[in-house]
């Protein structure tokens, strides 16, 4: 799914180790939350510091069957020159009980189905640096 540069970026967590994750609310509207994540073996894992992702809006959205999610890991490598970079992931999430980055608890496991990156290989402003993969 990811090339070597992209894989290194998501495994390192960008500069912030944060991502933005969108789920679909019960009213059909997208809802975005900042989340901490890990990436291993082709999946992203998102949890909470209190160990129960089901106590969060994003966890409830997935548990209630709205499993399509989008995740963006991004940062700004430099402000002079302006060099934004990142990866967007679309996929499906499920609730799993694991020993994760916040200890034992309920987490969301996201299996990517589509990815898109920018600014990781050359400037985001150069033609040809965007790419899209389909799983």
VENHU-V450368 format. One record per residue. N is the residue number from 0. OMEGA is omega in degrees with one decimal (none if undefined). Layout:
{{N OMEGA} {N OMEGA}}
This chain:
{{0 -179.0} {1 170.6} {2 -174.5} {3 -179.8} {4 180.0} {5 179.4} {6 177.1} {7 -179.3} {8 -177.9} {9 178.0} {10 177.5} {11 179.7} {12 -176.4} {13 176.3} {14 -170.1} {15 -173.4} {16 176.9} {17 174.1} {18 171.4} {19 -175.8} {20 177.9} {21 171.3} {22 179.9} {23 -179.6} {24 -178.8} {25 177.4} {26 178.7} {27 -178.4} {28 175.3} {29 178.9} {30 -177.6} {31 177.2} {32 170.9} {33 -177.0} {34 166.7} {35 -176.4} {36 165.7} {37 177.0} {38 176.9} {39 173.7} {40 174.8} {41 179.1} {42 172.1} {43 176.4} {44 -179.0} {45 179.3} {46 177.4} {47 -178.3} {48 179.8} {49 170.1} {50 -179.3} {51 -179.4} {52 178.9} {53 175.5} {54 -179.6} {55 177.7} {56 -178.8} {57 177.7} {58 178.3} {59 179.1} {60 179.9} {61 -179.8} {62 -179.6} {63 172.7} {64 177.3} {65 -168.3} {66 178.5} {67 -177.6} {68 172.7} {69 -177.1} {70 175.1} {71 171.0} {72 -177.3} {73 174.2} {74 175.1} {75 -177.6} {76 -179.1} {77 173.8} {78 177.9} {79 9.3} {80 -179.9} {81 -176.7} {82 174.3} {83 177.9} {84 178.4} {85 179.1} {86 172.6} {87 -179.6} {88 168.0} {89 -179.4} {90 177.8} {91 -179.1} {92 172.2} {93 177.7} {94 178.4} {95 175.5} {96 -176.5} {97 166.0} {98 -175.3} {99 -175.9} {100 174.4} {101 -177.7} {102 -178.5} {103 177.8} {104 178.5} {105 179.7} {106 169.4} {107 175.3} {108 -175.6} {109 175.1} {110 -178.3} {111 172.0} {112 179.5} {113 176.6} {114 179.8} {115 -178.7} {116 177.6} {117 171.9} {118 -179.4} {119 178.6} {120 -175.4} {121 -178.3} {122 175.3} {123 -176.7} {124 176.0} {125 176.8} {126 174.2} {127 -179.5} {128 176.4} {129 174.8} {130 179.3} {131 176.0} {132 174.3} {133 177.2} {134 none}}
